[in-house]
Amino acid sequence: MAPTGWFPTTRNRSQEGLGVWEHRGKVAVVGIGNSPTARRWDETADTSVGAWAISAAQKALDEAGISRDEVDGVVTCPQGMGSPWAPNPIPEDFAKAYEPTDNPDDGLTGVSADWIVKNMGLKNVKATYHTPACISPALCAGAQVVGDGEASTVLVIRGTGNFSGRYGQYGAAAGDTASGPGQWTNPWGWQLIPQIAYGFDQYCRKYGSSHDRMAPFVLNQRKNGALFPEGYYYQHRPDDLKISVEEYLSARWICKPMNIYDCDMPIHTAGAFLLTTAERAVNMKQKPVYVLNHVSQRAKVRSSVETLDETEAFTDSIARKVYEGSGLTASELDICNPYDGFTLFTQYFLEGLQWHGVQRGEAHDFYAGDISVKGPHPFSSSGGNNGNGRTRWWNQLDCIQQLRGTAGERQVTLKAETALAGAFTPNMSDWMVYGTSPD
């Protein structure tokens, strides 16, 4: 097996003007899998992040109808999104059940490519990479690895643990003092929280809107989550999805104007995607879903807090790269699943993409219309993190299922031939564009 390293940023499609992706339609998703979900780890080996990552990966292989020996590439996001620490000492049954890597927390806080190769017994892997942040950059890397010919059948995996069972303050944000740029943000918690609230307040002032007008979108996210069997709420807390407009409007503030229903909930689970060449895909069990483009956004904020002007410029740039690299136009994008971990910036992606003609300042009017999966504007048909629990990959799963026609009760009634999903923030995110045809 080749040594595992971080996927080079020089191979990301992070610049405008690159033209149509050179591997457009030559890479396909042929298998997806998700483990069970939980609110937190119960400290048994068979429910660890590592165990569930293996479970998700095996489901993806089974969907495609191939064996582990046919996998020759692995890309993972080794960093977890929940609590950053593992139990100390490591539970004995976990230590005995799995082969360790150099990192004793591997398989607990997240899973590395090395850990997957060792513990799944993948004998023929020749390309392994890690990516930061979430599943989206890993999918971008996996698509590029297949397109460039480094590997022909690549597992892309993300496991995320949640040991404390709740949000928490970690690192510098949990310190007794704050210095440097952090002195302006860390006293208020994780710096993204006040940034989102500040940006949303700017948005409402600029376009004459208010937080109340977010209610239709948030309620619709939860309605879609109630139709997503793989999601946490569907499996464990379906009643939590049945909030009313009044409950949303009266919810406690986290950082005004962002309330608790505007935030996703960290959970414990794992997801996997199997990518291969278009040539191999036609001989596998599932209908291929082709990768038409992948996009990365790495933009610098001028000061300590991102302004609304910067946010809108960043999402405009994402949209230009999405359409340029895929060869699509806004009117040709059928399924739109932008990131919603904090619902208050989903509108920026929607307006930047101009999906269904939505222009700057028009998102809240759009939300007030019919955005249900059976309606004319089935926006965020996955229900996202808000409707399913925080993973940052429900939107990717939904895109694949919608294009296959296997989304069940979430299946949109409009045509579903192209789709987009991505995460994370407007200045730092990664996006995948999919199609039912390689052309």
SEMARLO-204144 format. One record per residue: x, y, z of N, C-alpha, C in turn. Coordinates in steps of 0.02 Angstrom, whole numbers, plus 50000, padded with zeros to 5 digits. Each point is the difference from the previous one (the first is absolute). Layout:
XYZXYZXYZ;...
END
This chain:
500424994050000499585006050000500445006250000;499805005049962500375006349998499935003650067;500515003950021499945003850062499415004849997;499665000750055499425004550003500235007150014;499765004749960500155007050011499375004149990;500065006550011499445004549988499945001349926;499405000049975499895001249929500255007049982;500425000649950500305006649985499485005149980;500045005850030499525005449984500095002449928;500594998749971500125002049931499574996149951;499704994550024499574996149956499265001650009;499855004650046499315002350009499825004849944;499375000049980499765004849951499745006250037;500485004050023499835005750042500055006749965;500164999949936500075006349963499465000649947;499815006049985499565001349943500424999949936;499674998849945500335000149935500344993649981;499854994550035500324993649984499654996249944;499415002449981499634996649946499654993850025;499734996249954499654993850017500504995150030;499804996650053500444995150032500214994749950;500644998649999500284995549949499734992950005;499744998150059499744993250009499244999950004;499695005249975499275000450004499684993749971;499584996650040499644994149977500414993749997;500655000350018500434994249996500064996350068;499685002950051500004997250067499284999250022;499844994650036499314998850020499974997550072;499455001750034499854997250066499584993849989;500224994450027499664993649988499774996750064;500165003050057499784997150064500015005250055;499494999750042499975004450059499794995850060;500235002050059499824996450060500025004450060;499544998950047500015003650063499904995150057;500375001250053499944995750059499375002050039;499844996450054499495002550046500225006850028;499555003350034500155006550031499874999750075;500345004350036499905000550072500145007150022;499775001950058500155006650026500725000450025;500234994550029500684999750025500234992750001;500644998950007500274993350001499864996750068;499804993649999499864996650063500604995950024;500585001149968500644997250022500054992449993;499684997349950500124993049982500334999949932;500424995049988500404999849939499574999849938;499444996450003499604999249939499565006049983;500025005250042499655006249983500485005949995;500644998749997500495005349994499975003149931;500315005849992500045003249934500334995349950;500534996650021500344995549955499564994349977;499654996850047499564994549983499455002349952;499735005850013499465002549957500275002349933;500625002449997500305001749936500084993849956;500214994550031500054993749963499324997849976;499495000750043499324998149982499755004149940;500115006650002499795004349945500374998249935;500654998950006500404998249941499764993449970;499854995250042499774993549974499335000749965;499565004350026499365001249967500115003049930;500485004549995500155003049934500264994849952;500434995550024500264994649957499444995249980;499564998450047499454995449985499525003049949;499905006550005499565003449951500284999249930;500655000749994500324999649934500094992749978;499984995450048500094993049983500724998049989;500465003150037500714998349993500304997950067;500584997049997500344997650060500515005150025;500234998950060500525004450029500644999849959;500144994449969500624999449961500015004449939;499435002549979499965004249940500125007450016;500045001750063500135006950021500755001449995;500185005249964500725001749995500155007250021;499505003350031500115006850025499555001450059;500265003850048499605002150059500155007250015;499475004050008500075007050022499555000850061;500285002750054499595001350059500125007050027;499535002150042500095006050042500144997450070;500614999950022500164996750064499795003950062;499805006349992499815004150057499254999350013;499824998750062499304999650018499705007050009;499345000450002499665006550007499695001050068;499974994850041499705000850066500545001950050;499974997150059500515001450050500684997949974;500525004050010500654998549969500424995050039;499754997650056500404995450040499704993049999;500434995150014499784993150007500024998150074;499644994850020500034997850070500714998350020;500165001450062500664998450027499924996450066;500214993750006500344996149948499524997649946;500284998049943499604997249945499694993550024;499344999249989499674993850023500354993849975;500084995250045500394994049985499714996049941;499334999649997499714996049946500135003149932;500045006749996500175003249937500734998749982;500445000650048500724998949987500134992849976;499614995350024500094993049980499674998549932;499485003849984499614998349941500315002449935;500415005350002500235003149938500765001050001;500284999949940500715000949993500165007550002;500445002250044500115007250008500465002949947;499995006649995500495003749960500435004050048;500395004649973500435004050044499605004650046;499385001449983499575004250040499554995650043;500085000150066499594995650043499265001549997;499815006149979499295001949996499694998149933;500404997349954499754998149935499454994850008;499435001149967499434995650006499535002150055;500215005150040499595002650054499755007149987;500465004649988499805006849984499875000949926;500274995649960499925000149927500354993949972;500034999549934500354994249971500475002449945;500614997650003500505001649949499954994849944;500305001649943500034995249945500404993950020;500545001050037500414994450023499584995250044;499605002950045499594995950045499494995949960;499705003149950499514996449958500344994349962;500575001449970500364994949962500174994150045;500275001450059500194994750046499414995950024;499485003550021499464996650034499464997349954;500025001949936499574996849951500384994849958;500654999550012500404995249962500015001549926;500085006349982500015002049929500704998849973;500094994649963500664997749980500295003549939;499575003149960500245002549935499975007649993;499995003450056499975007349999500685002949982;500005004549952500625003249979499995007650006;499425002950016499955007350009499595001450063;500295003650047499655001950061500125007450015;499475003450019500065007250015499555001850058;500185005550033499585003250050499815007049977;499425002250021499795006949987499735003050065;499995006650005499755003250061499255001149998;499735002050055499345003150007499414995149997;499854997049943499394995949996500024995749937;499444996749985499984995249945500075003449933;499805006249993500015003249934500695000549970;500525002450037500675000049969500254993049986;499794995150039500214993149987499694997449936;499375001749987499684998149937500345003449941;500175006350008500365003549947500674996549986;500354998350053500644996649992499914993149968;499494996350023499884993449972499855000349925;499605005049980499855000749929500625001549959;500435004350027500615001849964500484994149996;500044996150054500444994150001499794995049947;499344998749994499764995549948500125003049931;499835006349992500095003249935500725000149976;500465001150047500715000249982500314993149991;499624994850015500254993249989500434997350056;500025003350058500394997350056499694993750028;499354999649996499634994150023499354999749960;499734994049993499404999249960499374999150041;500074998150063499424998750043500175002550070;499705005750019500215003650060499435000450051;500154998050061499535001150056500145006850031;499485004050007500045006450035499594999450063;500315001050058499694998450064500075005750050;499485001050039500045004750056499644997050060;500344999950056499694998050063500035005850048;499465001250036500005005650046499734997850068;500405000850052499794998050067499725005850039;499654998450054499735005350043500014997450071;500565000950034500094996950066499635003750055;499975006549997499665003750054499255000049991;499764998449940499285000049988499705006849992;500415005149990499745006849993500535004449968;499815006349986500505004949980500455001650058;500595002549986500455002150052500495005249975;500365003050045500525004849982500674996550007;500425000249948500634996550000500575004749979;500604997850015500585003849977500025007050027;500195004849957500085006950022499355003050025;499444997849972499355002850021499834998150072;500324994750026499874997950069500505002850050;500485003949976500515002750043499765005450047;500405001450051499835005350048500165007049973;500455000349951500185006449970499974999449924;499975005749967500005000149926500505005349978;500384998349949500515004649975499975000449925;500355004949972500025000749927499305001249972;499884997849938499335000949970499454996650040;500194994650037499504996450038499685004050056;500325005550022499725003950054499345003349981;499885000649934499385003149977499444994849989;500184993749999499504994949985499944994550053;500564997750028499974994350046499585001250063;499985006150027499575000950059499264998449987;499804999949937499304998749983499904992749980;500524995950006499954993049979500354998949934;499824994549967500304998549935499895005949953;500535002449967499975006349965499495000149944;499814994149973499525000049945499305002050023;499854998750064499325001450025499835007449995;500395004550032499845007149993500075002549928;500464996949962500075002049930499364998749960;499704994250010499384998349964499455004850021;499935001150065499475004550024500115007149974;500615002350000500165006749976499835000649926;500224995049961499865000149928499264999849984;499634995950037499284999649988499665006550018;500225003350053499725006550018500135005049944;500614999949972500155004449943499544998549941;499894993649987499574998049945499305002750009;499724999250059499325002350013499955007649994;500505003550023499995007349994500055002249927;500424996649962500105001949930499384998749958;499674994350013499454997949956499325000750032;499965003150059499355001250032499654993750022;500364995350028499704993750022500094999150075;499844994050025500054998750072500104992650012;500204998350060500114993150019499354995949994;499435002950013499364996449997499914996749932;500275002949948499884997649932500414993749984;500404997850048500374993849992499574993950016;499445001050034499594994550024499814995049946;499765002149941499814995049950500574995449979;500605002749995500574995949980500184995050054;500045002250063500204995550054499484994550010;499365001849997499484994950007500024995149942;500165002449940500044995549942500594995350006;500565002450028500574995750011499814994150045;499615001450050499794994850047499484995349969;499595002649957499534995749964500384995249955;500525002449967500404995649957500394995050042;500245002050058500344995450045499544994350022;499365001550007499514994850019499904994949945;500285001349941499944995449943500684996849983;500485000750045500684997649987500164994450050;499904993649981500084994550048500704999450030;500515002449965500684999550026500155005150054;499595005250006500145005550045499894998550073;500325004050043499964999050072499295001250026;499705005549981499335001550026499494994849979;500044997949937499544994849975500064993850043;500614998150018500124993850036499855000550075;500105005950029499985000450073499525005250028;499915005649965499605005450028499535003149948;499564996049971499565002949947499575005750025;499814999950063499575005450026500375006750002;500674999850005500385006350001499965003649933;499804996549948499945003249934499345003649990;499544999050046499325002749992499925006750036;500455004649985499945006550032499525004449960;499695004750035499545004749968500365006649988;499685004349961500275006749989500095003650066;499504999350044500025003450065500594997650042;500124993349998500574997350038500665002649973;500055000549935500615002649970500115007350020;499485004049996500065007150014500135001550074;499794995550044500095001350072500594996250029;500394996649958500574996150025500535004650030;500394997150046500515004150034500565001849952;500265006050011500545002549958500664996650019;500404998549949500694997850011500465006049994;499915003849947500345006449991499555004049954;499595004250029499485003549964500285003649938;499704998949941499364996949985500044992649977;500384995850035500024992949985499754996150061;499474996049989499744996250056500204992749996;499804996050048500234993150004499784995949941;499425001649969499764996249942500385001849936;500415005250003500425001849943500664996250000;500114996050052500634996450007499894992549991;500474996749968499964992749995500234996950066;499884993550007500174996550061500544994749986;500565000150037500524995049988499764993050017;500184995349958499814993050011500594995549988;499894993650009500524994949994499804995249944;500394999949945499824995849943500574999849950;499914996749944500514999749948499664999149932;500315002749949499734999549931500554998249952;499814997049944500504997949950499725000649930;500445001549952499835000649930500534996149961;499774996449949500464996249957500015003249931;500605002149978500095003249935500424995549955;499845000049937500384996149952499985003449932;500334996949951500005002849933499334998949966;499845004249952499374999349964499974993249964;500574997649977500024993649965499814994250047;500285000150060499844994750048499295000750026;499765006050006499355001350032499434996549965;500034999449935499434997149963499914992650015;500504996850030499954992950015499844998650073;499855005250038499844999150071499255000150011;499794998350061499294998750014499575006249996;500275005650023499615006150004500055004249936;499485003849988500025004949946500555005050015;500475001049954500555004850015499745007250006;500295003650045499905007250004500675003249986;500055003949947500645002549976500195006650033;500645000850011500275006250027500145004749942;499675005850001500075004949946500505005550017;500145000850065500475005250021500114999550075;500555002550023500105001150071500345006850009;499825003450054500215006950011500225000950073;500535003750009500225001950067500035007650006;499835002450059500035007250013500455001150060;500535003849991500455001850054500145007549994;499585003950031500045007349995500215003050067;500355005549997500235003350060499535005750020;499845000250064499595005450027500475005750018;499795006149985500445005850009500155001350073;499504999350044500085001550070499844993950042;499825001050063499874994350045499314997149990;499555003849971499314997649988499825001449928;499734995049967499805000549930499405004749993;500045004549952499455004649988499514997049950;499415003049996499504997649952500255000749929;500345005549985500265000949932500494994449982;500434998250048500474994549988499634993449990;499514998750043499614993749995499684999449932;499695005349976499664999849936500514999249943;500575003250006500524999249949500264992949998;500084996950059500244993250004499514995149967;499365000850015499504995449972499905001249926;500085006149977499995001449928500574996349965;500585000050032500584996549971499884992549997;499724997250054499834992950000499554998449941;499485004049991499534998749946500335000249932;500435004949989500335000549935500434993849987;500354997650051500424994149991499584993749990;499444999550037499554994349992499764999449928;499765005649973499704999849933500544999549945;500555003650010500534999749950500284993049993;500164996950056500324993549998499554994349979;499355000750011499524994849982499715001049930;500075006149973499695001549936499255001150005;499745000650061499295001150011499865007550010;499375001749995499765006750019499544999250060;499815005650030499564999750058499344996649983;499755001149941499364996949981500054992549989;500614997449995500104992949988500174996150063;500005003350058500134996750063499344998050032;499874993450005499364997650023499954999450076;500484996850031499994998850072500535004550032;499795003950050500455004850032500004998750075;500564997450025500084998150070500595003750031;499965006550010500565003650031500044998650075;500545002150030500124998750071499525003950044;499784996850054499515003150045500174998850073;500634998450017500164998550069499785005650047;500075006249978499675005850030499555002849946;499364999850012499525001649947500065007249975;500305004450040499995007149982500465001849943;500434995449977500385001849940499844995749939;499504995750004499804996149942499765004649944;499685005550019499735004649950500555003049956;500615000750027500545002949960500174995449941;500034993550014500144995249946499445000049949;499384999950024499425000049955500025005949953;500115005950027500005006049960500615000449954;500584997750024500595000049957499904995449940;499714994250013499874995149946499435002249954;499585004550025499415002349964499554994249979;499954995150045499594994149987499275002149995;499674997649948499315001849985499905007649996;500525003349978499955007249988500065004550060;500174997350058500035004150061500605004749997;499865006450009500525005149998500175002450071;500505004350005500205002550066499415003550035;499914998150063499475002950041499324996749991;499954994749957499354997049986499904993350034;500494997550037499944993350029499414999250047;499875005050041499464999350049499325000249965;499945003649947499384999749960499934993049970;500554997249976500014993349971499794994850052;500275000650061499824995450053499255000050014;499685005749992499295000650014499564996549949;500304997949943499634996349950500014992650014;499884995949948499984992850008500704997149986;500374998650053500674997149993500014992650020;499414997050007499954993050020500254995549944;500174993850017500274995449950499494998349945;499375000850014499494998549949499775006349963;500295005750018499805006349969500445002049943;499905006049974500375002349942500725002350015;500165001050064500675002450019500274995850058;500174993649988500194995550055500705001450026;500065005550035500665002450023500244995850060;500644998349999500324996250054499594993850017;499914995849950499564994250007500254994950051;500615000650021500274995450050499745001450070;499815006250014499885002150069500635001950036;500574998549969500655002250024500164997950071;500485003550028500214998750069499465002050049;499615005249983499485002450044499464994850010;499854996149948499474995050005500244993150015;500674998950002500264993250008500554999250051;500285005450025500584999650044500635001849962;500495002750035500585002849967500494994649974;500034999449935500514995849967500345003749943;499625004549966500215003549940500024995549939;499664994250003499974995949939499294997849982;499505001850039499314998149980499835002949932;500245006149987499855003249936500334996249942;500604997250012500324996049948499614993549988;499804996650053499614993949994499355001349961;499675005550017499375001649968500095001249925;500535003549982500125001249929500054993449962;500384995350028500084993549967499334996449995;499625000050055499364996650001499505003349953;499995006549998499535003549955500154998349928;500634999949981500184998749930499914992649982;500044995750049499854992949988499254998749997;499625004550031499284998950007499844995550059;500444999950051499914995650058499925004050065;499765006149996499935004250060499364998650039;499614995249978499394998250036499515005750005;499755001350060499505005350009500285006949986;500665000750000500325006449985500085001149925;499864995049959500125000649928499625006049972;500365004449967499695006049971499584998049940;499505004249985499564998649943500265003349937;500445004850007500315003149941500554995449973;500255001549942500554996049973500605000550046;500374994650005500604999850042500564997049959;500355004249963500544997749957500685002950020;499995005550038500625003050024499905002150073;500545000250038499945001650071500655003050026;499945003850054500575003150032499944999450076;500564998750033500024999950073500695002250023;500035002850060500655002150026499965002550071;500575001550026500085002850067500715002750004;500125005350034499795001950065499785007449995;500455004650015499835007150001500125003349932;499715006049989500125003449936500735001149983;500435001150050500715001349984500424993649999;499734994450027500384993850002499524994149991;499944997849938499524994649986500214996249938;499674994249990500154995749944499344997349973;499954999249933499374998649968500084994649947;499484995849994499984994949949499395001249955;500104999249935499465000549951499914993249968;499394997450000499854993349976499515000349941;500004994649961499524999449945499834992849986;499424998949970499794993249982500334997749936;500315004649964500344998349937500705002850002;500484996549968500695002749998500075005749951;499525001049957500055005249948499745006850024;
END
